Amino acid sequence: MNPKVTDKMATGVFSGFAVLIIAVLGGLLGYIIYHGLPQLTLDFLTSRPSSFQAGGGVGPQLFNSFYILFLTMIFTVPLGLGGGIYMAEYAKPGRITEFVRSCIEVLASLPSIVIGLFGLLVFVNMTGWGYTLLGGALALTVFNIPVMVRVCEDAIRSIPRDQKEASYALGITHIETIRTVLLPAALPSIITGGILASGRVFGEAAALLYTAGLTTPRLSWGNWNPFDESSPLNIFRPAETLAVHIWNSNANGLMPDVRDIADGASAVLVLSVLLFNLLARVFGSYVHNKMTAGKK
């Protein structure tokens, strides 16, 4: 067969696959947003959910989702960054390094429901905390660390070797080279990966069913004392997130407008994840351009 014809056929097949994937994704997102967008009012985004009556909102669940994401990234970023630096700069080729890398890959491939059951055993039962924001954040940290380690390792390894060797030639130590040369150069990729990992965590539900719980106590929004039981900032309270609320509403909801609530919450969740992805690209490009301009 003529190579040019073969090339055109292959291009057409792959283009068809790309169009099919985009069409399926666009149809799914369009369906969710089309049905959920009419529900997105200020009252829906700020009011409490209702157990039996129509007209409930997702205010506490939306706050819980962002708060648990914030706590998760506080734990994930330092651990993931440290692991990525070790794997990229300190780990020597050998059986131990390969074993660590295999453990990271296995942990990354675990289903989220397994992470949830692990969190139930360790962060709920063994600690005696019960269902808490902190337990959910720690479970999501276990879920998210492999991603962050790989992001940081790949970002550091992508830095040209000449930059590191030039730093050594100036008499700068290894740790100072990492701090002043490698990390600043890898920062755009690390930030982009971190924001994408945040979007992955924001939509997680299975791991939080067993750690953060299915309920949210009545919160006093004027009370910001983190040690008070009614404070929104209390990390030892149960916290139903937006993704869990969608599942709970569809599975156990008794409200007459349960379908509208689920559609609205799904639209908020999808738009939030899309926002994380767009923010990752825009912010990563901005940081990269600023650093490139600074070098010039």
C-alpha positions as CSV (number, residue, x, y, z in Angstrom):
1,M,0.0,0.0,0.0
2,N,1.1,3.5,-0.8
3,P,2.8,5.1,2.3
4,K,1.0,8.4,1.8
5,V,-2.4,6.6,1.7
6,T,-1.5,4.7,4.8
7,D,-0.5,7.9,6.6
8,K,-3.8,9.6,5.6
9,M,-5.8,6.6,6.8
10,A,-4.0,6.5,10.1
11,T,-4.4,10.2,10.5
12,G,-8.1,9.9,9.8
13,V,-8.5,7.0,12.3
14,F,-6.7,8.8,15.1
15,S,-8.6,12.0,14.4
16,G,-11.9,10.1,14.6
17,F,-10.9,8.7,18.0
18,A,-10.1,12.2,19.2
19,V,-13.4,13.6,17.9
20,L,-15.3,10.7,19.5
21,I,-13.6,11.3,22.9
22,I,-14.3,15.0,22.7
23,A,-17.9,14.4,21.8
24,V,-18.5,12.0,24.7
25,L,-16.8,14.3,27.1
26,G,-18.6,17.4,25.8
27,G,-22.0,15.5,25.8
28,L,-21.5,14.4,29.4
29,L,-20.4,17.9,30.6
30,G,-23.1,19.5,28.6
31,Y,-25.8,17.2,30.1
32,I,-24.7,17.9,33.7
33,I,-24.4,21.7,33.2
34,Y,-27.6,22.0,31.3
35,H,-29.6,20.3,34.0
36,G,-27.8,21.8,36.9
37,L,-27.3,25.4,35.8
38,P,-30.9,26.5,36.5
39,Q,-30.4,25.5,40.2
40,L,-27.2,27.6,40.7
41,T,-28.5,30.6,42.6
42,L,-26.9,32.4,45.5
43,D,-29.4,30.9,47.9
44,F,-28.6,27.4,46.7
45,L,-24.8,27.9,47.1
46,T,-25.1,29.4,50.6
47,S,-28.1,27.8,52.4
48,R,-28.2,24.6,54.4
49,P,-29.5,21.4,52.9
50,S,-33.0,20.2,53.8
51,S,-33.8,16.7,55.0
52,F,-37.5,16.5,54.0
53,Q,-38.6,19.9,52.5
54,A,-37.9,21.3,49.1
55,G,-35.6,24.3,48.6
56,G,-32.4,23.1,50.4
57,G,-28.9,24.2,49.3
58,V,-25.3,23.0,49.5
59,G,-23.6,25.8,51.5
60,P,-22.0,23.7,54.3
61,Q,-21.1,20.9,51.8
62,L,-19.4,23.4,49.5
63,F,-17.4,24.9,52.4
64,N,-16.5,21.5,53.6
65,S,-15.1,20.5,50.2
66,F,-12.8,23.5,50.0
67,Y,-11.8,23.2,53.7
68,I,-10.9,19.5,53.4
69,L,-9.0,20.2,50.2
70,F,-7.0,22.9,52.0
71,L,-6.2,20.6,54.9
72,T,-5.2,17.8,52.4
73,M,-2.8,20.0,50.5
74,I,-1.2,21.2,53.7
75,F,-0.2,17.6,54.4
76,T,0.3,16.5,50.7
77,V,2.6,19.2,49.4
78,P,5.5,19.0,51.9
79,L,5.4,15.1,51.9
80,G,5.1,14.9,48.1
81,L,7.8,17.5,47.6
82,G,10.2,15.8,50.0
83,G,9.5,12.4,48.3
84,G,10.0,13.8,44.9
85,I,13.3,15.5,45.8
86,Y,14.5,12.2,47.4
87,M,13.5,10.1,44.3
88,A,15.0,12.6,41.9
89,E,18.2,13.6,43.7
90,Y,19.1,11.2,46.5
91,A,17.8,7.7,45.6
92,K,20.5,5.6,44.1
93,P,19.7,3.0,41.5
94,G,19.2,-0.4,43.1
95,R,16.7,-2.8,44.6
96,I,15.7,-0.5,47.4
97,T,14.9,2.4,45.1
98,E,13.0,0.1,42.8
99,F,11.0,-1.3,45.8
100,V,10.1,2.3,46.9
101,R,9.1,3.2,43.3
102,S,7.0,0.0,43.1
103,C,5.3,0.9,46.4
104,I,4.5,4.4,45.0
105,E,3.0,2.9,41.9
106,V,0.9,0.4,43.9
107,L,-0.4,3.1,46.2
108,A,-1.3,5.3,43.2
109,S,-3.3,2.4,41.7
110,L,-5.3,1.6,44.8
111,P,-9.1,2.2,44.5
112,S,-10.3,5.1,46.6
113,I,-12.7,2.8,48.4
114,V,-9.6,0.9,49.8
115,I,-8.1,4.1,50.9
116,G,-11.4,4.9,52.6
117,L,-11.5,1.6,54.5
118,F,-7.8,2.1,55.5
119,G,-8.8,5.6,56.8
120,L,-11.8,4.1,58.6
121,L,-9.5,1.6,60.4
122,V,-6.7,4.1,61.2
123,F,-8.1,7.6,61.4
124,V,-11.6,6.8,62.7
125,N,-11.3,3.7,64.8
126,M,-7.7,3.5,66.1
127,T,-7.5,7.2,66.9
128,G,-11.0,7.3,68.4
129,W,-11.7,10.5,66.6
130,G,-14.8,9.2,64.8
131,Y,-15.9,10.9,61.5
132,T,-13.8,14.1,61.2
133,L,-12.5,16.6,58.7
134,L,-9.0,15.7,59.8
135,G,-9.5,12.0,59.2
136,G,-10.9,12.7,55.8
137,A,-8.0,15.0,55.0
138,L,-5.4,12.4,56.1
139,A,-7.1,9.7,54.0
140,L,-7.0,11.9,51.0
141,T,-3.4,12.7,51.7
142,V,-2.6,8.9,51.5
143,F,-4.6,8.9,48.2
144,N,-2.8,12.0,46.8
145,I,0.8,11.5,47.9
146,P,1.9,9.2,45.0
147,V,0.6,11.7,42.5
148,M,2.4,14.6,44.1
149,V,5.7,12.6,44.5
150,R,5.6,11.7,40.8
151,V,4.8,15.3,39.8
152,C,7.7,16.7,41.8
153,E,10.1,14.0,40.7
154,D,9.3,14.5,37.0
155,A,9.5,18.3,37.4
156,I,12.9,18.1,39.0
157,R,14.3,15.5,36.5
158,S,13.1,17.7,33.6
159,I,15.5,20.5,34.6
160,P,18.6,20.5,32.2
161,R,21.6,18.9,33.8
162,D,23.7,21.8,32.8
163,Q,22.0,24.1,35.4
164,K,22.9,21.7,38.2
165,E,26.5,21.2,37.0
166,A,27.0,25.0,36.7
167,S,25.8,25.4,40.3
168,Y,28.3,22.7,41.4
169,A,31.1,24.5,39.5
170,L,30.4,27.6,41.5
171,G,31.0,25.6,44.7
172,I,27.4,25.5,45.8
173,T,26.4,22.5,47.9
174,H,23.9,19.9,46.8
175,I,21.1,21.0,49.1
176,E,21.7,24.7,48.2
177,T,21.6,23.7,44.5
178,I,18.2,22.0,45.1
179,R,16.9,25.0,47.0
180,T,18.2,27.8,44.8
181,V,18.4,26.2,41.3
182,L,16.3,23.1,40.8
183,L,13.2,24.0,42.9
184,P,12.7,27.5,41.4
185,A,13.1,26.1,37.9
186,A,10.7,23.2,38.6
187,L,8.2,25.4,40.4
188,P,5.8,26.0,37.4
189,S,5.4,22.2,36.8
190,I,5.0,21.6,40.5
191,I,2.3,24.2,40.9
192,T,0.5,22.9,37.8
193,G,0.6,19.4,39.1
194,G,-0.5,20.5,42.6
195,I,-3.5,22.3,41.2
196,L,-4.5,19.3,39.1
197,A,-4.1,17.0,42.1
198,S,-6.4,19.4,44.0
199,G,-9.1,19.0,41.4
200,R,-8.8,15.2,41.7
201,V,-9.2,15.4,45.5
202,F,-12.1,17.9,45.3
203,G,-14.3,15.4,43.4
204,E,-13.4,12.4,45.6
205,A,-16.3,10.7,47.5
206,A,-15.6,7.0,48.2
207,A,-12.6,7.7,50.6
208,L,-14.6,10.3,52.5
209,L,-17.7,8.2,53.0
210,Y,-15.8,6.2,55.7
211,T,-13.7,9.0,57.2
212,A,-15.5,12.4,57.1
213,G,-19.0,11.0,57.4
214,L,-22.4,11.7,55.8
215,T,-23.5,14.5,58.1
216,T,-22.6,18.1,58.9
217,P,-23.5,19.6,62.3
218,R,-25.3,22.9,62.5
219,L,-22.4,25.5,62.2
220,S,-22.2,28.9,63.7
221,W,-20.7,31.0,60.9
222,G,-19.8,33.8,63.2
223,N,-17.7,31.5,65.4
224,W,-14.2,31.0,63.9
225,N,-12.7,29.4,67.0
226,P,-11.2,26.1,65.7
227,F,-11.6,24.4,69.1
228,D,-15.4,25.1,69.3
229,E,-17.7,22.3,68.3
230,S,-20.0,24.6,66.3
231,S,-17.1,26.4,64.5
232,P,-16.8,25.8,60.8
233,L,-13.0,25.5,61.3
234,N,-13.2,22.7,63.8
235,I,-11.2,19.8,62.3
236,F,-12.7,17.2,64.6
237,R,-16.3,17.5,63.4
238,P,-18.1,15.4,60.8
239,A,-18.1,17.0,57.3
240,E,-20.2,15.9,54.4
241,T,-18.5,17.1,51.2
242,L,-20.2,18.1,47.9
243,A,-19.4,14.8,46.1
244,V,-20.6,12.8,49.1
245,H,-23.8,14.9,49.2
246,I,-24.5,14.1,45.6
247,W,-24.3,10.4,46.3
248,N,-26.2,10.7,49.6
249,S,-29.0,12.7,48.0
250,N,-29.5,10.2,45.2
251,A,-29.3,7.2,47.4
252,N,-31.1,8.3,50.6
253,G,-32.7,11.7,49.8
254,L,-36.4,12.2,50.9
255,M,-36.8,15.7,49.6
256,P,-39.4,16.2,46.8
257,D,-36.8,18.2,44.7
258,V,-33.9,15.7,45.3
259,R,-33.3,15.5,41.5
260,D,-32.9,19.2,41.3
261,I,-30.5,19.3,44.3
262,A,-28.4,16.5,42.8
263,D,-28.3,18.2,39.4
264,G,-27.3,21.6,40.9
265,A,-24.6,20.0,43.2
266,S,-23.2,18.0,40.2
267,A,-23.0,21.2,38.2
268,V,-21.1,23.0,41.0
269,L,-18.7,20.0,41.3
270,V,-18.0,19.8,37.6
271,L,-17.5,23.5,37.2
272,S,-15.2,23.6,40.2
273,V,-13.0,20.8,38.7
274,L,-13.0,22.6,35.4
275,L,-11.9,25.7,37.2
276,F,-9.0,23.9,38.8
277,N,-7.8,22.6,35.5
278,L,-8.0,26.0,33.8
279,L,-6.3,27.6,36.8
280,A,-3.5,25.1,36.6
281,R,-2.8,25.9,33.0
282,V,-3.1,29.7,33.3
283,F,-1.2,30.0,36.6
284,G,1.5,27.5,35.4
285,S,2.0,29.5,32.2
286,Y,2.1,32.8,34.1
287,V,4.8,31.6,36.5
288,H,6.8,30.1,33.6
289,N,6.6,33.3,31.6
290,K,7.6,35.4,34.7
291,M,10.6,33.2,35.4
292,T,11.6,33.2,31.8
293,A,11.4,37.0,31.6
294,G,13.4,37.2,34.9
295,K,16.2,35.1,33.4
296,K,16.4,37.4,30.4
